[in-house]
Amino acid sequence: MNATTRKQQPASYEQACAELEQLVQQLESGQMSLDDTLKAYARGSQLLRYCREQLQAVEQQVQILEGGELKPFADERAREDD
């Protein structure tokens, strides 16, 4: 894991999730040095923050599209089935 990788913003939410999954696998393997573990944890925190921000932005867009009221997705599917 080099310094460029740790600081780079992911290209997408999906890429961030994939990198997070990879980091979790590496951390769970127990084969990383203490320094690499700390770096992986820090990178994972950055990725998690990025994902949360992306989800929050999408939620705000949905609220705008729904006239300020965020409606659960399950309710929309139930209405479509009727």
ZIQUILIN-V214125 format. One record per residue. RES is the residue in one letter. OMEGA is omega in whole degrees, 0 to 359 (999 if undefined). NEAR is the number of other C-alpha atoms within 10 Angstrom. D_CENTER is the distance of its C-alpha to the mean C-alpha in whole Angstrom. Layout:
[[RES:OMEGA:NEAR:D_CENTER] [RES:OMEGA:NEAR:D_CENTER]]
This chain:
[[M:182:9:19] [N:184:7:21] [A:180:8:20] [T:180:8:19] [T:183:10:16] [R:186:15:15] [K:186:12:16] [Q:175:11:14] [Q:177:13:12] [P:180:17:10] [A:183:8:12] [S:176:12:9] [Y:181:17:6] [E:178:11:7] [Q:179:14:9] [A:178:20:6] [C:180:17:5] [A:179:14:9] [E:177:16:9] [L:179:21:8] [E:179:13:10] [Q:179:14:13] [L:179:17:13] [V:178:14:13] [Q:180:11:16] [Q:180:15:17] [L:181:17:17] [E:181:10:19] [S:181:9:21] [G:184:10:23] [Q:183:10:24] [M:174:13:23] [S:180:10:25] [L:179:10:24] [D:179:9:24] [D:177:14:21] [T:179:16:19] [L:178:13:19] [K:179:16:18] [A:178:21:15] [Y:179:16:14] [A:179:14:14] [R:178:20:12] [G:178:21:9] [S:177:13:10] [Q:181:18:9] [L:179:24:6] [L:178:16:5] [R:178:13:7] [Y:181:18:6] [C:179:20:3] [R:178:12:6] [E:179:13:8] [Q:179:14:7] [L:179:13:8] [Q:179:12:11] [A:179:12:12] [V:179:12:12] [E:178:13:14] [Q:178:15:16] [Q:179:14:17] [V:178:15:18] [Q:178:14:20] [I:180:12:22] [L:181:11:23] [E:177:11:24] [G:176:9:26] [G:180:11:24] [E:179:11:24] [L:182:14:21] [K:179:11:22] [P:180:8:20] [F:182:8:19] [A:178:9:22] [D:178:9:25] [E:180:10:24] [R:179:10:25] [A:179:9:28] [R:180:8:29] [E:181:8:29] [D:182:6:30] [D:999:5:33]]
